[in-house]
């Protein structure tokens, strides 16, 4: 029983083992088949991917190749066009060179022909000279050396005459060109600086209600006396309705009086103490205004590094007039004109502008300091350490010194233009013409004078003498005598330059 059980169990074990073995083999076979199918699928997918990548690479390569081909064709086309341009230029240059060669060949032929003609003329000239030498020796019995000297003298005289004619033509053309250019520059400068000019009088008028006139006069005239004592200006109160006239030759004081009176009338409190306080306050305000005017002028002209005292003096010129012309406006105009002419001529613009603004600075204090306004201006310029070129230009603007620089001449010219053009200075045409006629008559009163002209608005007298009567030594003496007679007999502003001209002219006619 036991043995049978064991055998049965062993048989069952073997059967189970066999079944398990067969199952495992079956399962393994199924897995192998599935793996083989997966492998086949992977290989198939890989082949497809490879094909796709091959197509993409092919397409990219084809596209890149096409792009490179297009770029190459474009570059080739550009190079071809450039080569065509170069070829065209070379052809043009070759044609130009051919033309030049032809011209040179023609010129060479002409030169050879001229050389031949010159050579023949030289031979002819030598032959003629030889004949002249023989004739001179035969006729005058002169030696060869003596005849040669005579011939050279004759040739030298002829050459000198021709040279003088050429020099005269050149000088005439140069003068014509220089005059034209100078007129253009001056005209342009004047047109670009066409400013209005106003004349100022020695009186000012203040508008005042008639009922305030009594308060301005005050009890027994104490208010008017206080105003006149504090300002140094005369007040004229008459029957003229609505105005009080301020009279005085100092424009700064007159301005102080005008502003003081306006403030007092506006305030209504008019009494000696109030008058003195207002005058002092107005003077301080006017000082500030003067400084602002000086700074404004220097800023407009682009002038820098002016001394503070110079700025104040420039500002004071606003209240200074010369023959009715405002001196500050005149100084600014001179600076503008000189600067414009300097820029046209390539001169130093900053120097002429500075000298133009400061040239009449002496007029700001000429009533306080002894000397002419030019001398005072020079002293102030040296005091404020202005550069030498500016000082020289200031010194020359009324010809106290001879100009040595272009800048000095430009300032002198600009000053004359600004002061002499019509309408600038308060002088009637009748008195102006009378003054010029008097100058000419005084100059023509001396013997030996052919003509006399008053020029530069009466700043200069040009005298033409008869050369057969007045010699060179007498010329300088005559200029001095005319100047002394003008000083003694005439009244005139500034100074007058006397120029005496003695000219000898020789005229010949070729028939």
URJORA-V363903 format. One record per backbone hydrogen bond with DSSP energy under -1.0 kcal/mol. NH is the residue of the N-H (numbers start at 1). CO is the residue of the C=O. If there is no record, write none. Layout:
NH:CO
NH:CO
This chain:
5:1
6:2
7:3
8:4
9:5
10:6
11:7
12:8
13:9
14:10
15:11
16:12
17:13
18:14
19:15
20:16
21:17
22:18
23:19
24:20
25:21
26:22
27:23
28:24
29:25
30:26
31:27
32:28
33:29
34:30
35:31
36:32
37:33
38:34
39:35
40:36
41:37
42:38
43:39
44:40
45:41
46:42
47:43
48:44
49:45
50:46
51:47
52:48
53:49
54:50
55:51
56:52
57:53
58:54
59:55
60:56
61:57
62:58
63:59
64:60
65:61
66:62
67:63
68:64
69:65
70:66
71:67
72:68
73:69
74:70
75:71
76:72
77:73
78:74
79:75
80:76
81:77
82:78
83:79
84:80
85:81
86:82
87:83
88:84
89:85
90:86
91:87
92:88
93:89
94:90
95:91
96:92
97:93
98:94
99:95
100:96
101:97
102:98
103:99
104:100
105:101
106:102
107:103
108:104
109:105
110:106
111:107
112:108
113:109
114:110
115:111
116:112
117:113
118:114
119:115
120:116
121:117
122:118
123:119
124:120
125:121
126:122
127:123
128:124
129:125
130:126
131:127
132:128
133:129
134:130
135:131
136:132
137:133
138:134
139:135
140:136
147:143
148:144
149:145
150:146
151:147
152:148
153:149
154:150
155:151
156:152
157:153
158:154
159:155
160:156
161:157
162:158
163:159
164:160
165:161
166:162
167:163
168:164
169:165
170:166
171:167
172:168
173:169
174:170
175:171
176:172
177:173
178:174
179:175
180:176
181:177
182:178
183:179
184:180
185:181
186:182
187:183
188:184
189:185
190:186
191:187
192:188
194:191
195:193
204:246
206:244
208:242
212:209
216:212
217:213
218:214
221:218
222:219
224:217
225:221
226:222
227:223
228:224
229:225
230:226
231:227
232:228
234:247
236:245
244:206
245:236
246:204
247:234
248:202
254:250
255:251
256:252
257:253
258:254
259:255
260:256
261:257
262:258
263:259
264:260
265:261
266:262
267:263
268:264
270:268
275:271
276:272
277:273
278:274
279:275
280:276
281:277
282:278
283:279
284:280
285:281
286:282
287:283
288:284
289:285
290:286
291:287
292:288
293:289
294:290
295:291
296:292
297:293
298:294
299:295
300:296
301:297
303:298
311:307
312:308
313:309
314:310
315:311
316:312
318:315
319:316
320:317
322:325
325:322
327:320
328:317
330:326
331:327
332:328
333:329
334:330
335:331
336:332
337:333
338:334
339:335
340:336
341:337
342:338
343:339
344:340
345:341
346:342
347:342
352:348
353:349
354:350
355:351
356:352
357:353
358:354
359:355
361:358
363:360
364:361
365:362
368:365
369:365
376:372
377:373
378:374
379:375
380:376
381:377
382:378
383:379
384:380
385:382
386:381
391:387
392:388
393:389
394:390
395:391
396:392
399:396
409:405
410:406
411:407
412:408
413:409
414:410
415:411
416:412
417:413
418:414
419:415
420:416
421:417
424:421
426:323
427:425
432:428
433:429
434:430
435:431
436:432
437:433
438:434
439:435
440:436
441:437
442:438
443:439
444:440
446:443
450:464
451:464
453:462
455:460
459:456
460:455
461:497
462:453
463:499
464:451
465:501
466:448
469:466
470:466
475:471
477:473
478:474
479:475
480:476
481:477
482:478
483:479
484:480
485:481
486:482
487:483
488:484
489:485
490:486
497:459
499:461
501:463
